[in-house]
Amino acid sequence: MAFRSEFHLLLNIAVGGDWGGKYGVDDTVFPQRMEVDYVRVYQ
């Protein structure tokens, strides 16, 4: 019964952690965008 009411899906791109290595994340590549073609939800 938990999914019988309206709810939101949160899609996130996390930046950081070990991705930037010892030099960190290059801020000149931002802002970026994420385009989602579709999201599949199973019952």
N, C-alpha and C positions, 0 to 999 in steps of 0.2 A: 504493500500500500504506500510505500515511501515515494514512489515516482508517479503517483496519480495526480499530483498537483504540478503547477508550473515550476520550472527550475532553470538555472543558467549553467552553461558549460563555460569553463574558463580555460582558454588556450594561452600558453605562456612560452616565451623564448627566454630562457635564463642566460645571462651573459656574465661570465666571471669564473671563479674557481681556478682550475689549472689551465683553462683554455688560453689565457693570455701569456702564460709562461712567466719568466722572470721579468719581462718588460711590461707586463700588464696588458690591458685591452686598449687598442688604438681608437681613441675617441673621434678621430677624423672620419671614420666610416659610418658614423651615426648622423642623422636618424636613418633608420632602415624601416622596412615594413614586412609584415607577414601576410601572405595571401593564402587563404584556405579554399581549396576547391570544393571539398565536401567533408562532412563529419559523419561517420557511421556510428549509430547507436543501436546496440543489441537489446532485445527484450529478454 
